[in-house]
Amino acid sequence: MQRKKGTLFLVGIGPGDHKDMTAQCIAVLRNCDVVVGYKRYVDLVKSFIGEKDVISSGMSQEVERCNRAIAETRKGKNVALISSGDTGVYGMAGLALEIIDRKKLWNRIGVEIVPGIPVIHAAAARLGAPLMNDYAVLSLSDLLTPWETIVKRLTHSAQADFVICLYNPKSKKRTRQIKEAKSILLQYRKPDTPVCLARNVGRKGESITITTLNKMLRYKIDMVTIIIIGNSTTVVRNNMMITPRGYSI
């Protein structure tokens, strides 16, 4: 008897709050056979998993998680490999697809992408409308991308007057990058440019702070902080950041 083809669902679970999870995400979690993910993210969706099999691991084990999820799928199971936010935005989708391609598994398993709300969009919704015009999203982590490349991207984004969104701005070991990023931005932005620091968006301890580019390092910044730096037209009104689209009003 031919084994049933399993499907690997690459699932974005959103920032963390259940109200920010899509109906498709919840349906997949409830109906799949196995859930694979970073332990902290698995804990966020426990109420939808029930008694099904769970494979979880810690940070820096992304390749292992992908391989285990694919191995379970090849057994004919439907597997949800979860990421916070959107699976295609600093999530697991790209790595999983690279491994599937390298192993030539396209015809052996099914693959379905389940989008989620990116953390940056959830943060923006709490702020008002900071992303109404063109914006750039960068990670300041140089674990997988050379710092020289990050500096080049940040510099060009600042020169082009994009609203800039920063992921992974600072960790216990990486403390200089956010300082260098601020110095680069101050070459092209005014010191009073509006900046938002959004921590633990959609999770316990959420905080939203609006400050300025010149003052932003006075506040706590870590790996659960998302930073939004306004462009030359961004303003703050009634505790909301607004980046005009350019309409005549």
Secondary structure by P-SEA (a helix, b strand, c coil): ccccbbbbbbccccccccccccaaaaaaaaccccccccaaaaaaccccccccbbbbbcccaaaaaaaaaaaaaaacccccccccccccccccaaaaaaaaaaacccccbbbbbbbcccaaaaaaaaccccccccbbbbbcccccccaaaaaaaaaaaaaaccbbbbcccccccccaaaaaaaaaaaaccccccbbbbbccccccbbbbbbbcccccccccccccbbbbbbcccccccccbbbbbccccc
